[in-house]
Amino acid sequence: MGYQIEAYLDNGKPSLKIYDLEQNALCLSWTYSGKSSEKRSKQEVHQLFRELLLLTCKQDIHNVRVFNLSPRQLDS
């Protein structure tokens, strides 16, 4: 499983798109709004990192299935 990562500025706003190359599908699309309160901005960035973490977990689960790893192999 591979990913194509596009990080760019969209009218000065940080943006990120991540595509799953195996499924030829968009996994994540994010653009920072930047016009929110500080609390809202933190929530927005927190949500991005949450989605990135979930994507990483999905990749790890895929690797376990592909390489047929046992629980003992995962611990090392």
N, C-alpha and C positions, 0 to 999 in steps of 0.2 A: 504494500500500500504506500503510495507516494502522494505528496501534496505539492501544489503550486501556491506560493504565497505572494500576494501582491500588496505592498505597503506603499501608500502614496498620499499626497495632499489633494483634497477635493475642495476647491475654493478656499484654500488655507486651512482646512480642517483635516486632521489625521484620519486616514481611512485604511481599512484592512479587509482583504478578501482572501479566503483560503478555499482552494478547490481540491477535491478528492480526484486524483488522476485515474484511479482504477474504475471508479463509477462515473467519471466525467460529470461530476456534480459540484455545485457550490455548497460548501460546508458551513462557512461563516462569512457574513458580510457585516461590517461595522464601520460607522462614521461617527466621530466625536462631535456632539452638537455644540459644546462650548458656550452656549448661551444660557446655561442653567446656573443655579446657585452652587456654591462650593460643595454643599452636601449632595446635591443632585449629580454634580460632576464626579464625585467620589463613587457614587452608586453606579454611574455609567461605566467607569473604568473597572469597578469591581465586577460588574456583569460581564464585561469583556474577558477578564481573567478567568471567571467561572466557566465561560464557554470554551476558552482555550484549554483549561484543565480537563473538562469533559471530553474534548477532542483527543487529548493525550491519553486519557483512560480508554477511549474507544480504540486507539492505536495499540495500546498495550494488550487489550483483550484480543484483538486481531492477531497480534504476534504470538500469543499463547496458542491460539487455534492453529495457525500456520506451522509453527515449529513443534507443535504437540509436546509442550513442556509439562513436566510433572511439578507438583507443589514443591518438592525438594529442590528442583532446579531453579525455581523462582526465588528461593531464599538466598541463593548464592550469587 
